[in-house]
Amino acid sequence: MVSSTVSKQVASKQAASKQAASPTPAYICPYDRTCTYLGQAGIDLQIDPNVLRILEQPRKVVTVSIPVKLDSGEVEVVAGHRVQHCDILGPYKGGTRYHPAVSLQELSALAMLMTWKCALLGIPYGGAKGGIAINPARYSVGELERITRRYASELIKDIGPEVDIPAPDIGTSAREMAWIMDTYSMNVGHAVPGVVTGKPLSIGGSKGRQMATGLGVAIAIREMLSERGLSLAGSKIAIQGFGKVGGAAATLLHEAGAKIVAVSDGGGGIFAGGGLDIPALKQYAARNNRRIKGFPGGEPVSNWELLALSCDVLVPAALEDQITEDNADRVQAQIVAEAANAPITLVADQMLEERGITVIPDILTNAGGVVVSYLEWVQGQSYVFWDEERVNQEMEGLMVRAYHRVSQKARELKIPMRRAAYMLAVGRVAEAAGDRGLYP
Ligand code: GLU
């Protein structure tokens, strides 16, 4: 199903480039794309179509209206959402995104990706995602606190340590998680640290959580390079994004001896063929309103140019839909590690595959964050807290084992890693769905 749909689109794209008047392939949004990958896993595993029909839909979608008193005294009303895709394996789990592009359709895709990510890593959670369509940079800290607390109190019946456990995502951090934890706790009348993960250490956060997604990305890349007889040391890596994920990955990969030839943020990128001085770039960004523009240790490069740079590994670590049918033929890296969720469109994925470029899929590459969220939750539930070394070791073990399960299946069946990852993840959820049966 995937192959035939995509092949048709690739063929139509090729025809379109020869014949300018031909239509370009229809855009397939991340949600439909994720359903397509699910459908392929259904065929590969011969899953009961009744089960697939259930897994295609989010189980619950909550939209709340959030009136917020701005510092000016004016009241603005913003919409907040939480999409709960599936809780067959355990409580819903997933981040909270504050970004102007947040929509129900985007969150539905991201929630479904969380289901597969948790299942693939073997952690006992389902998938969810929440968000508010705002640009957090346009609000004061006080306004953001009021927005977050009202959002949390509107969701009070839908979240909880055994129900649905939010975490940080784009535009949110430990600060917002502390506000959610406090609001939830005040409402139920006692402290409930387990209602969120990615919270500050002072209220039961885990050591290692901040760098976790970036560390997981570095581990996935390291494993793939070592399978090919290569190592991180000396490898050339370009990273789109320099935030919580891209910035942490850049730091850790740089420390491991990789040459980070380019990084970017929303304002553009910086390139240095011999490798950027990442600690200096971090310091520069910290002094420059978290922007890397103007960094003297490299040349400016656009986000678009970054994706086409000559390098060994390309790491899209920003938003969805970055590698598309318009630029997939320019990617020069041999490996693309999806640190962002859904950064490659369906047609682009097929184009990369046809060019022999290996994609390490998002549900594997960026799972380090939710894995350490799980470890944070486990520590909280057992009231025993570990040192950073233990947290990182446990996470590395889960990441490495998941990586090799995917890689082995892909090799055995001669299929792309994404298809193998979906087979493993969807297979687990479908088996549990069968065992639980349909209520009533
Ligand atoms: N937002 C992160 C993700 O997309 C982490 C989610 C979590 O820790 O629950 O994987």
Boltz pocket constraint, residues with backbone or C-beta under 6 A from the ligand:
constraints:
  - pocket:
      binder: B
      contacts: [[A, 93], [A, 94], [A, 95], [A, 96], [A, 165], [A, 166], [A, 167], [A, 168], [A, 169], [A, 170], [A, 197], [A, 198], [A, 341], [A, 366], [A, 367], [A, 369], [A, 370], [A, 371], [A, 373]]
      max_distance: 6.0
